[in-house]
Amino acid sequence: MLDEMGPHSPTGVGLAEFAECLRHLHDEHKGIALAHIRRALKAEPGNPFYLSYVGMLSAVAEKRYLAGEKLCRQALEIKWNHPQLYLNLAEIYHQAGRDGEAMATLRRGFISAGRDVRIRMALEKLDARRPPILSSLGRGHLLNRLLGRLRHRMIGPAVNCG
């Protein structure tokens, strides 16, 4: 992540705090990660990555969804073509129970950020499709399509299998 920032690469205090944020986020310590990223944002207020992570972590850790959404949108106005910024905004929508908006955000990001694999994986995770019945065959194989339609008629649509 740190090497993907390009011209918005953090320096000094911001870099150290951002690295700590990512470490704590990886360890599922969202409150501690939020404290670190807030210090990074204070050191470099215009950094879109810091804005986005403060927004996402505010929403996830403190349930401040509207404030988090606003910060993530500001970050996307600054840097519209980085996949992580779309992923962070989509996470806010998902946590707020707005999966339709999360999917739309990820689709926009998939196009704007150049078909990033992380966005594709997030789209698949949010998608409410069931796995193919015959996993050895592709989803589009005739047998899977026919058996899938039959399953749909018998047990109804998928709710959220992810």
N, C-alpha and C positions, 0 to 999 in steps of 0.2 A: 504494500500500500504506500509506504513512504516514498518509494522510488517512482511512483506513478504521478506524482503531484506536479511535475514540470515547473513552469514559472511561478507557481504558488507554493514552491517548496518552503517548508518552515526552516527557521534558523534559531539557534541558541535555545532559549527557554521554551519557545513554542514547540520546537522539535522534541525536546526531552519530555515535555508534558504530554505531547501527542503520542509518543512511543509508550509512555506509562498508561495512557488511556487505552490504547490498543491491547496492551498486555492484560489490564484488568478486565476489559471487555471480553477478551478471549477466555478468561477465568470466570466469566459470568458475574463479576462484581460491578454491576452497572452504576451503582451510586458512587463508588470510588472512581470509576472511569469518568463519570460526569464531572466530578471535582477537578480532575486533571485536565479535561478538555476545556473546561471553563477558564482555567489558568492560561492555557495555550491561547484561547481566543482573546483573553485580556492582553496578552503579549503581542498578538498579531490580529487585530480586529477585522481586517479585510480578507482573511484567508477563508475561501469557500469551504474547504474541508473541515475546518474548525467549526464554522457556522452550521454545517450539515450535521456533524456529530453532536454538537451541543443540542441542536433541535431534536435529533433522533433519541438521544439519551434522556433529554427532558421529558419527552413523551413516554418513553418506555419506563424510566425509573420513577418519574414523578406524576405520570398521567396528565401531563400538560400538553395535550394533543394539538390544540390550536396554536399555541406559542411555538411548539416544535415544528409544525407544518410551515409556519411563517418563516422560520429560520432556514429550513431546508429549501423553501422556494427562493429565498434571497441567494442562497448558495448556487442554485441552478441558474439564476440570472447572471451571476458572475462567470460560472463555468458550466455551460450547458451540455458539454460532450464527455463528461466523465461518469462511468457506470456506477461508481460507489455513491454518488450524490442521488441518483435515482433509486438505488437500493435503500438508502436511508429514508427517503421520503415514503417509499412503498412500505417500509417497516412500520412507520407511524400509522399509515392508513390501515394496515393489517391489525396492529395492536388496538386501534380504535374500532375495529369491526367493520371497516369500510373496504372490504376485499375487492369490490368492483373498481374503486379508485386506485387501489394498489395495483391491480392488473393493468389498468390504463396507463399508469405511471411507468410500470415496467415495460410495457409495449413501446411507449415513447422513448424510453431510455435505450431499448434494444436497437431502435433505429438511429437515434442521435449518437449513441456511444459506439456504434460499429459492431453490432451483433455480439456483444460480450457474453462469454460463457456463464458468468455469474448471474447475469440477468436472465439468461435462458433457464438456468437451474431454478431460480426464484419463481419464474413463470410456471414451470412445471410443478413446483411445490404447491403453489396457490391454486393451480388448475384443479377442478373438481372431477376430472376424468378418472375412471377406474383403470387399473392395469389391464392389458389385453388378456383375454382368457387363455390363449395359447401363447405363452411368452416366447417360445422358440420361433414363432412367426412374427412378422412385423405387425404393427397396429393396423396398417392399411390392408393387410391380407384378407382375401375374401372370407375365409373361415372365421377370422376374428371379428370381422364386421358383422357377419350374419349371427354368430353366437352372441356378440355384444348387444345387438338389437333384441334378441330373444331374452337375454338377461335383463335388459332395460324394461321390457314388457312385463316380465315376471316379478321383479323386485323394485322397480321404479328407478328414478334418476339417482345419481350419486349425489351425496350431500357435500362432503369434503373429505376426500380420502387421503389428504396429505398430512 
